[in-house]
Amino acid sequence: MKRTLLPLLMLLIAASAASGQNEPVATTSPGINLRRTVTVDVVRRTKDAVVYISTTKLVHTSPFGGDLFWQVPFPGRDVAVTSLGSGFIVHEDGYIVTNNHVIDRARQINVDLPDGRKLPAELVSTDAEADLAILKIKSDKPLPTLELGDSADLMIGEPVIAVGNPLGYSHSVSTGIVSAIHRDLQDPNVKLQDLIQTDAAINPGNSGGPLLNAYGQVIGINTAIRGDAQNIGFAIQVNRLRDLIPTLMNPAAVSKVDVPIKLKEERTVTPPATVKAIVRVADATDKSGIAAINGHKPRDIVDAYVQLLKIKSGQAVKIEFAGGAQARTVTASAVAAPDAIVQAKKKLGLGVEPLTPMLAEKYGLDIESGMMVTEVQNGSLAAKSGVEAGDIILGLGPYRITSLEDFGQLLAALPKSGRVQMHVRRGEQQGYLWLKL
Protein backbone atom coordinates (compact mmCIF):
# COMPACT_ATOMS: atom_id res chain seq x y z
CA MET A 1 0.00 0.00 0.00
CA LYS A 2 2.76 2.41 0.88
CA ARG A 3 4.54 1.62 -2.39
CA THR A 4 1.52 2.62 -4.51
CA LEU A 5 0.62 5.81 -2.59
CA LEU A 6 4.01 7.51 -2.84
CA PRO A 7 4.26 7.49 -6.66
CA LEU A 8 0.63 8.65 -6.85
CA LEU A 9 1.32 11.56 -4.46
CA MET A 10 4.41 12.63 -6.43
CA LEU A 11 2.38 12.51 -9.62
CA LEU A 12 -0.31 14.79 -8.14
CA ILE A 13 2.30 17.32 -6.94
CA ALA A 14 3.97 17.40 -10.33
CA ALA A 15 0.62 17.86 -12.07
CA SER A 16 -0.28 20.66 -9.74
CA ALA A 17 3.03 22.43 -10.34
CA ALA A 18 2.65 22.08 -14.08
CA SER A 19 -0.86 23.48 -14.07
CA GLY A 20 0.33 26.40 -11.85
CA GLN A 21 2.86 27.44 -14.47
CA ASN A 22 0.07 28.01 -16.95
CA GLU A 23 -2.17 30.13 -14.65
CA PRO A 24 -2.13 33.90 -15.33
CA VAL A 25 -0.53 36.19 -12.69
CA ALA A 26 -2.99 38.63 -11.06
CA THR A 27 -2.49 42.20 -12.30
CA THR A 28 -3.98 45.60 -11.41
CA SER A 29 -5.76 47.92 -13.73
CA PRO A 30 -3.36 50.24 -15.59
CA GLY A 31 -5.33 53.20 -14.18
CA ILE A 32 -4.58 52.30 -10.55
CA ASN A 33 -1.31 53.40 -8.94
CA LEU A 34 -0.81 51.31 -5.81
CA ARG A 35 2.22 53.40 -4.85
CA ARG A 36 0.18 56.58 -4.51
CA THR A 37 -1.30 56.06 -1.07
CA VAL A 38 -3.26 58.41 1.16
CA THR A 39 0.00 59.34 2.85
CA VAL A 40 1.61 60.29 -0.47
CA ASP A 41 -1.34 62.50 -1.39
CA VAL A 42 -1.42 64.23 2.01
CA VAL A 43 2.32 64.91 1.97
CA ARG A 44 2.19 66.34 -1.54
CA ARG A 45 -0.66 68.67 -0.59
CA THR A 46 0.80 69.88 2.71
CA LYS A 47 4.61 69.81 2.38
CA ASP A 48 4.97 73.44 1.28
CA ALA A 49 3.35 74.73 4.49
CA VAL A 50 5.63 72.88 6.94
CA VAL A 51 8.69 74.89 7.96
CA TYR A 52 12.07 74.36 9.59
CA ILE A 53 12.78 76.62 12.58
CA SER A 54 16.27 77.33 13.89
CA THR A 55 17.00 79.51 16.90
CA THR A 56 20.06 80.91 18.61
CA LYS A 57 20.11 80.99 22.39
CA LEU A 58 22.69 82.22 24.87
CA VAL A 59 23.72 79.54 27.35
CA HIS A 60 26.10 79.76 30.29
CA THR A 61 28.54 76.85 30.48
CA SER A 62 29.81 75.97 33.92
CA PRO A 63 32.82 73.96 35.05
CA PHE A 64 30.47 72.34 37.54
CA GLY A 65 28.88 70.45 34.66
CA GLY A 66 25.83 70.90 32.51
CA ASP A 67 24.61 73.91 30.57
CA LEU A 68 23.28 76.61 32.84
CA PHE A 69 21.53 79.80 31.87
CA TRP A 70 23.65 82.90 32.25
CA GLN A 71 22.03 84.18 35.44
CA VAL A 72 23.20 81.21 37.52
CA PRO A 73 26.08 82.62 39.60
CA PHE A 74 28.72 80.05 38.70
CA PRO A 75 31.96 80.78 36.87
CA GLY A 76 32.00 79.92 33.21
CA ARG A 77 31.30 81.64 29.93
CA ASP A 78 28.34 82.51 27.73
CA VAL A 79 28.08 80.65 24.44
CA ALA A 80 25.53 80.84 21.64
CA VAL A 81 23.91 77.51 20.86
CA THR A 82 21.53 76.57 18.07
CA SER A 83 18.35 74.61 18.56
CA LEU A 84 16.09 73.15 15.90
CA GLY A 85 12.37 72.64 15.58
CA SER A 86 9.41 72.60 13.25
CA GLY A 87 6.32 74.64 12.59
CA PHE A 88 3.55 75.14 10.08
CA ILE A 89 2.04 78.13 8.31
CA VAL A 90 -1.47 78.81 9.54
CA HIS A 91 -2.19 81.99 7.57
CA GLU A 92 -1.02 83.19 4.17
CA ASP A 93 0.16 86.50 5.67
CA GLY A 94 3.04 84.64 7.33
CA TYR A 95 1.72 83.49 10.71
CA ILE A 96 3.33 80.27 11.92
CA VAL A 97 2.48 77.91 14.79
CA THR A 98 5.15 76.10 16.77
CA ASN A 99 5.91 75.04 20.34
CA ASN A 100 6.90 77.51 23.04
CA HIS A 101 9.86 75.34 24.00
CA VAL A 102 11.22 75.59 20.44
CA ILE A 103 11.66 79.38 20.68
CA ASP A 104 11.95 79.90 24.44
CA ARG A 105 14.75 82.41 25.27
CA ALA A 106 15.68 82.67 21.58
CA ARG A 107 17.84 85.61 20.54
CA GLN A 108 17.34 84.90 16.85
CA ILE A 109 14.59 82.95 15.09
CA ASN A 110 14.93 81.90 11.45
CA VAL A 111 12.42 80.03 9.34
CA ASP A 112 13.45 77.90 6.36
CA LEU A 113 10.70 77.55 3.76
CA PRO A 114 10.43 74.60 1.38
CA ASP A 115 11.00 76.96 -1.58
CA GLY A 116 14.54 77.59 -0.31
CA ARG A 117 14.02 80.97 1.35
CA LYS A 118 15.37 81.56 4.85
CA LEU A 119 13.54 84.39 6.59
CA PRO A 120 13.89 85.99 10.03
CA ALA A 121 10.84 85.61 12.23
CA GLU A 122 9.44 87.84 14.92
CA LEU A 123 7.83 86.39 18.00
CA VAL A 124 4.14 87.32 18.13
CA SER A 125 3.18 85.58 21.37
CA THR A 126 3.70 82.51 23.50
CA ASP A 127 1.84 80.46 26.06
CA ALA A 128 4.32 78.47 28.12
CA GLU A 129 1.62 76.53 29.94
CA ALA A 130 0.06 75.31 26.69
CA ASP A 131 3.52 75.05 25.00
CA LEU A 132 2.32 77.04 21.99
CA ALA A 133 3.82 80.01 20.16
CA ILE A 134 2.93 82.17 17.17
CA LEU A 135 5.63 83.55 14.86
CA LYS A 136 5.39 85.99 11.96
CA ILE A 137 7.51 86.16 8.82
CA LYS A 138 7.34 88.70 6.01
CA SER A 139 6.95 87.37 2.49
CA ASP A 140 6.54 89.16 -0.82
CA LYS A 141 3.78 86.74 -1.79
CA PRO A 142 0.99 84.81 -0.05
CA LEU A 143 2.24 81.65 1.62
CA PRO A 144 0.77 78.13 1.45
CA THR A 145 -1.14 77.13 4.57
CA LEU A 146 -2.39 74.05 6.37
CA GLU A 147 -6.07 73.56 7.10
CA LEU A 148 -6.93 73.31 10.77
CA GLY A 149 -9.06 70.29 11.59
CA ASP A 150 -11.05 69.51 14.70
CA SER A 151 -9.80 67.21 17.44
CA ALA A 152 -13.13 66.74 19.22
CA ASP A 153 -14.04 63.54 17.37
CA LEU A 154 -10.70 61.73 17.15
CA MET A 155 -10.95 57.97 16.86
CA ILE A 156 -8.52 55.58 18.53
CA GLY A 157 -6.75 53.80 15.71
CA GLU A 158 -7.32 56.36 12.98
CA PRO A 159 -4.27 56.98 10.78
CA VAL A 160 -2.09 60.04 11.35
CA ILE A 161 0.94 61.57 9.63
CA ALA A 162 3.70 63.51 11.39
CA VAL A 163 5.79 65.95 9.37
CA GLY A 164 8.79 67.84 10.71
CA ASN A 165 12.55 68.13 10.96
CA PRO A 166 13.74 65.44 13.38
CA LEU A 167 17.42 65.74 14.24
CA GLY A 168 17.83 68.25 11.41
CA TYR A 169 16.53 65.95 8.66
CA SER A 170 14.17 68.44 7.06
CA HIS A 171 10.66 67.51 6.03
CA SER A 172 10.74 63.96 7.30
CA VAL A 173 7.46 62.04 7.26
CA SER A 174 6.33 59.29 9.60
CA THR A 175 3.01 57.55 9.90
CA GLY A 176 1.07 55.84 12.64
CA ILE A 177 -2.25 55.91 14.41
CA VAL A 178 -3.95 57.73 17.24
CA SER A 179 -2.89 55.45 20.08
CA ALA A 180 -4.89 57.21 22.80
CA ILE A 181 -6.42 60.58 23.67
CA HIS A 182 -6.72 62.68 26.84
CA ARG A 183 -3.19 61.83 27.97
CA ASP A 184 -1.49 64.00 30.62
CA LEU A 185 2.26 64.57 31.07
CA GLN A 186 3.32 65.47 34.59
CA ASP A 187 7.01 65.69 35.42
CA PRO A 188 9.35 68.45 36.67
CA ASN A 189 10.03 69.69 33.13
CA VAL A 190 6.74 69.11 31.31
CA LYS A 191 3.18 69.59 32.50
CA LEU A 192 0.71 69.23 29.67
CA GLN A 193 -2.83 67.91 29.65
CA ASP A 194 -5.35 66.39 27.26
CA LEU A 195 -2.76 65.30 24.69
CA ILE A 196 -3.02 62.98 21.72
CA GLN A 197 -0.81 59.91 22.00
CA THR A 198 0.53 58.51 18.73
CA ASP A 199 2.93 55.80 17.60
CA ALA A 200 4.06 57.86 14.59
CA ALA A 201 7.80 58.33 14.98
CA ILE A 202 8.53 61.67 16.70
CA ASN A 203 12.07 62.73 17.53
CA PRO A 204 13.86 65.89 18.72
CA GLY A 205 13.28 68.48 16.00
CA ASN A 206 9.72 67.31 15.32
CA SER A 207 8.51 69.67 18.04
CA GLY A 208 6.07 72.23 16.69
CA GLY A 209 5.34 70.31 13.51
CA PRO A 210 1.85 69.19 12.49
CA LEU A 211 0.13 65.90 13.21
CA LEU A 212 -2.19 65.41 10.23
CA ASN A 213 -5.21 63.21 9.66
CA ALA A 214 -5.91 61.27 6.48
CA TYR A 215 -7.49 64.38 4.92
CA GLY A 216 -4.40 66.53 5.45
CA GLN A 217 -5.95 68.55 8.27
CA VAL A 218 -3.95 69.53 11.35
CA ILE A 219 -5.35 67.65 14.32
CA GLY A 220 -2.38 68.16 16.64
CA ILE A 221 0.94 69.93 17.24
CA ASN A 222 3.77 67.49 17.99
CA THR A 223 5.33 68.34 21.33
CA ALA A 224 6.89 65.51 23.35
CA ILE A 225 8.08 61.91 23.44
CA ARG A 226 8.75 59.28 26.08
CA GLY A 227 12.52 59.00 25.97
CA ASP A 228 12.50 55.63 27.70
CA ALA A 229 10.08 54.05 25.24
CA GLN A 230 9.62 53.40 21.55
CA ASN A 231 6.84 54.94 19.47
CA ILE A 232 5.15 56.86 22.28
CA GLY A 233 4.78 60.46 21.17
CA PHE A 234 2.40 63.22 22.14
CA ALA A 235 0.71 66.10 20.35
CA ILE A 236 -1.32 69.07 21.59
CA GLN A 237 -4.88 68.89 20.36
CA VAL A 238 -5.56 71.43 17.60
CA ASN A 239 -8.72 72.58 19.41
CA ARG A 240 -6.46 73.83 22.22
CA LEU A 241 -4.74 76.07 19.68
CA ARG A 242 -8.02 77.25 18.15
CA ASP A 243 -9.45 78.13 21.55
CA LEU A 244 -6.33 80.09 22.53
CA ILE A 245 -6.13 82.22 19.37
CA PRO A 246 -8.12 85.13 20.96
CA THR A 247 -5.37 85.29 23.59
CA LEU A 248 -2.33 84.48 21.43
CA MET A 249 -3.34 86.98 18.74
CA ASN A 250 -4.98 89.62 20.92
CA PRO A 251 -4.18 93.04 19.35
CA ALA A 252 -3.90 94.65 22.79
CA ALA A 253 -0.93 92.39 23.60
CA VAL A 254 0.55 91.93 20.12
CA SER A 255 0.24 95.32 18.38
CA LYS A 256 -0.57 97.42 21.47
CA VAL A 257 -3.88 98.46 19.89
CA ASP A 258 -7.06 97.97 21.89
CA VAL A 259 -9.89 96.74 19.68
CA PRO A 260 -12.87 96.68 22.07
CA ILE A 261 -14.33 93.45 20.80
CA LYS A 262 -13.61 89.80 21.56
CA LEU A 263 -14.30 86.99 19.14
CA LYS A 264 -14.89 83.29 19.58
CA GLU A 265 -15.20 80.34 17.24
CA GLU A 266 -17.86 77.68 17.16
CA ARG A 267 -17.21 74.57 15.11
CA THR A 268 -19.33 71.78 13.72
CA VAL A 269 -17.91 68.65 12.12
CA THR A 270 -19.69 66.78 9.36
CA PRO A 271 -18.19 63.29 9.04
CA PRO A 272 -15.76 62.32 7.88
CA ALA A 273 -13.79 65.59 8.10
CA THR A 274 -15.69 68.70 7.01
CA VAL A 275 -15.16 71.41 9.62
CA LYS A 276 -17.45 74.43 9.54
CA ALA A 277 -16.18 77.35 11.61
CA ILE A 278 -18.42 80.26 12.60
CA VAL A 279 -16.78 83.31 14.16
CA ARG A 280 -18.98 85.20 16.61
CA VAL A 281 -18.70 88.21 18.87
CA ALA A 282 -18.19 86.70 22.32
CA ASP A 283 -20.49 89.07 24.23
CA ALA A 284 -23.20 89.50 21.57
CA THR A 285 -26.74 88.50 22.45
CA ASP A 286 -27.38 87.86 18.76
CA LYS A 287 -25.77 84.53 17.89
CA SER A 288 -25.42 85.38 14.20
CA GLY A 289 -21.99 84.66 12.83
CA ILE A 290 -19.74 87.43 11.57
CA ALA A 291 -20.16 88.03 7.85
CA ALA A 292 -17.34 90.55 7.49
CA ILE A 293 -14.70 92.52 9.39
CA ASN A 294 -14.11 95.77 7.53
CA GLY A 295 -15.41 94.05 4.41
CA HIS A 296 -13.36 90.84 4.80
CA LYS A 297 -15.21 87.58 5.46
CA PRO A 298 -13.22 85.59 8.06
CA ARG A 299 -12.95 81.90 7.28
CA ASP A 300 -11.99 80.92 10.84
CA ILE A 301 -10.79 82.40 14.15
CA VAL A 302 -7.19 82.74 12.92
CA ASP A 303 -8.22 84.71 9.85
CA ALA A 304 -10.51 86.90 11.97
CA TYR A 305 -7.73 87.86 14.37
CA VAL A 306 -5.28 88.47 11.52
CA GLN A 307 -7.73 91.12 10.31
CA LEU A 308 -7.89 92.67 13.79
CA LEU A 309 -4.09 92.80 13.97
CA LYS A 310 -4.11 95.03 10.89
CA ILE A 311 -6.14 97.69 12.71
CA LYS A 312 -4.34 100.90 13.69
CA SER A 313 -5.07 103.12 16.69
CA GLY A 314 -7.98 105.46 15.93
CA GLN A 315 -9.30 103.30 13.10
CA ALA A 316 -12.97 102.26 12.99
CA VAL A 317 -13.76 98.54 12.86
CA LYS A 318 -17.05 97.57 11.23
CA ILE A 319 -18.46 94.16 12.12
CA GLU A 320 -21.19 92.88 9.80
CA PHE A 321 -23.34 89.93 10.82
CA ALA A 322 -24.96 87.14 8.86
CA GLY A 323 -28.73 86.95 8.78
CA GLY A 324 -29.31 90.69 8.48
CA ALA A 325 -28.47 91.66 12.07
CA GLN A 326 -27.46 95.27 12.56
CA ALA A 327 -23.77 95.98 11.97
CA ARG A 328 -21.59 97.05 14.86
CA THR A 329 -18.78 99.61 14.70
CA VAL A 330 -16.06 100.10 17.30
CA THR A 331 -13.01 102.35 17.35
CA ALA A 332 -9.53 101.08 18.16
CA SER A 333 -7.29 102.96 20.58
CA ALA A 334 -3.71 102.75 21.78
CA VAL A 335 -3.15 100.52 24.78
CA ALA A 336 -2.18 102.42 27.90
CA ALA A 337 1.42 101.91 28.97
CA PRO A 338 1.98 99.55 31.91
CA ASP A 339 2.04 101.28 35.27
CA ALA A 340 5.74 100.51 35.76
CA ILE A 341 6.62 102.44 32.60
CA VAL A 342 4.33 105.31 33.60
CA GLN A 343 5.87 105.46 37.08
CA ALA A 344 9.43 105.31 35.69
CA LYS A 345 8.74 108.42 33.63
CA LYS A 346 6.82 110.17 36.43
CA LYS A 347 9.24 109.45 39.30
CA LEU A 348 12.60 109.14 37.56
CA GLY A 349 12.16 110.82 34.18
CA LEU A 350 13.05 107.60 32.38
CA GLY A 351 11.69 105.90 29.32
CA VAL A 352 12.26 102.15 29.60
CA GLU A 353 11.36 98.87 27.96
CA PRO A 354 11.93 95.34 29.23
CA LEU A 355 15.03 93.67 27.83
CA THR A 356 14.27 90.41 26.02
CA PRO A 357 16.66 87.92 24.40
CA MET A 358 15.69 89.13 20.92
CA LEU A 359 16.15 92.78 21.91
CA ALA A 360 19.51 91.87 23.46
CA GLU A 361 20.58 90.29 20.19
CA LYS A 362 19.51 93.41 18.28
CA TYR A 363 21.76 95.61 20.41
CA GLY A 364 24.59 93.10 20.74
CA LEU A 365 24.16 92.56 24.49
CA ASP A 366 25.28 89.47 26.34
CA ILE A 367 22.60 89.79 29.03
CA GLU A 368 18.92 89.05 28.58
CA SER A 369 16.95 90.66 31.41
CA GLY A 370 16.62 94.07 32.99
CA MET A 371 15.19 97.41 31.88
CA MET A 372 16.66 99.14 28.84
CA VAL A 373 16.71 102.92 29.13
CA THR A 374 15.29 104.42 25.93
CA GLU A 375 14.98 108.05 27.07
CA VAL A 376 16.27 110.31 29.83
CA GLN A 377 14.38 113.57 30.30
CA ASN A 378 16.49 116.69 30.77
CA GLY A 379 16.63 117.85 34.37
CA SER A 380 15.03 114.67 35.68
CA LEU A 381 16.10 112.71 38.74
CA ALA A 382 17.62 110.07 36.48
CA ALA A 383 19.57 112.66 34.48
CA LYS A 384 20.96 114.24 37.66
CA SER A 385 22.00 110.77 38.84
CA GLY A 386 23.98 110.09 35.65
CA VAL A 387 21.65 107.62 33.91
CA GLU A 388 22.08 107.60 30.13
CA ALA A 389 20.00 106.28 27.23
CA GLY A 390 21.18 102.78 26.37
CA ASP A 391 21.91 101.84 29.98
CA ILE A 392 20.47 98.57 31.28
CA ILE A 393 19.02 98.79 34.79
CA LEU A 394 19.78 95.49 36.48
CA GLY A 395 18.75 96.29 40.03
CA LEU A 396 17.25 98.88 42.33
CA GLY A 397 18.33 98.97 45.94
CA PRO A 398 19.35 95.47 47.01
CA TYR A 399 16.93 93.83 44.57
CA ARG A 400 17.49 92.47 41.10
CA ILE A 401 15.15 93.36 38.21
CA THR A 402 14.18 90.49 35.95
CA SER A 403 10.76 91.65 34.73
CA LEU A 404 8.51 94.67 34.31
CA GLU A 405 6.54 93.49 37.34
CA ASP A 406 9.72 93.54 39.44
CA PHE A 407 10.49 97.06 38.31
CA GLY A 408 6.97 98.29 39.06
CA GLN A 409 7.02 96.88 42.58
CA LEU A 410 10.41 98.43 43.32
CA LEU A 411 9.33 101.82 42.00
CA ALA A 412 6.23 101.71 44.19
CA ALA A 413 8.40 100.99 47.23
CA LEU A 414 10.84 103.88 46.67
CA PRO A 415 11.15 106.11 49.72
CA LYS A 416 10.18 109.77 49.47
CA SER A 417 13.66 110.91 50.42
CA GLY A 418 17.17 109.56 50.78
CA ARG A 419 19.47 107.70 48.41
CA VAL A 420 18.77 104.50 46.51
CA GLN A 421 21.43 102.50 44.71
CA MET A 422 20.79 101.59 41.06
CA HIS A 423 22.73 98.74 39.45
CA VAL A 424 23.49 99.65 35.83
CA ARG A 425 25.13 97.97 32.85
CA ARG A 426 26.70 100.41 30.36
CA GLY A 427 28.47 98.88 27.40
CA GLU A 428 30.86 96.26 28.74
CA GLN A 429 30.94 97.73 32.24
CA GLN A 430 28.69 97.36 35.27
CA GLY A 431 28.48 99.69 38.20
CA TYR A 432 26.25 101.62 40.56
CA LEU A 433 24.60 105.02 40.42
CA TRP A 434 22.82 106.76 43.27
CA LEU A 435 19.32 108.14 42.94
CA LYS A 436 18.98 111.13 45.26
CA LEU A 437 15.28 111.25 46.15
C-alpha angles and dihedrals in degrees: 000000000000091000093057097043097055097057089045092052092049090050092053092049092050092048091050092050092049093050090048091059090061097049116103118248114244112254135185126238112274088237094061120084108197091187093063100080131171088266092055092051093047093049092049091051097045108030096094092059097053113091139196115233124200124181137186118220132181112236130183113226116207131198086224089073136262131051112288128187114254097256094065104104098233125117116259138093139277116249132180113237130187124227128189134215146145139249143167135230111249099176132031091233089072106271113150132191122215140142123288091230090058093063102024111137091357117164093190130022122193128181122206113206123206090244089066100258119133111202133181114243131211121216110244099180145322139208109201094187092055092035092230132131137179121215131186129211128183117234131177090225137034113279128227114256141200121239115241113231130195123261097194095094103039115154123217105244099023114138120259135184125212119203125185148101107286113188089348096303097133122225097003117172128210131173136208142124139276098271096184142336135220093040120162127208115206119173135119092273104034130040112171130148140203095020131167114243116211138174092214106121110265121177138169105298094037089088112120095017124122129268104210133198125222090276094056094253121140108248097163147009112234110237118151148012137201102250093199094054142055124245097359108128133155136215133189111245112254090229088065088059093045092050092049097050093094087059100036093048099033107145091216090063100031106039098014090240118127111220103184096220133083124206133203135188129230118194136196124189123211109197133283097023115315108133118195114195122196118190115210138178104258097222099036118121089207107077094204113132122245112268097186144356108210088337097313118114108220114223094198142346093282093054091046093055092044086060091050091051089060091061117108127211110278094021121129118237116207117201115196121194133213118244096040098286115158115274120246126218126196131175123230121226137187115271113248114251116257114268092247091060091045092050093047090057094041098046103028106019091240134139109208142170129191114263113238130183091255092049089048090054091050092056096037095247124156094208126074109197138053135069119300113215109228099170139016116196116224113257093011126137089255093051092050089050093054100254113155134196109267094036118130114222107216100171146003119211109331093330131096122228116223101152144020088256090057091051093049093051092049093049090051090053096051112126119241092240140014133055128306124192118232120199109216137183114207116178107310094339133084127200147133134274126189123232108210105208 
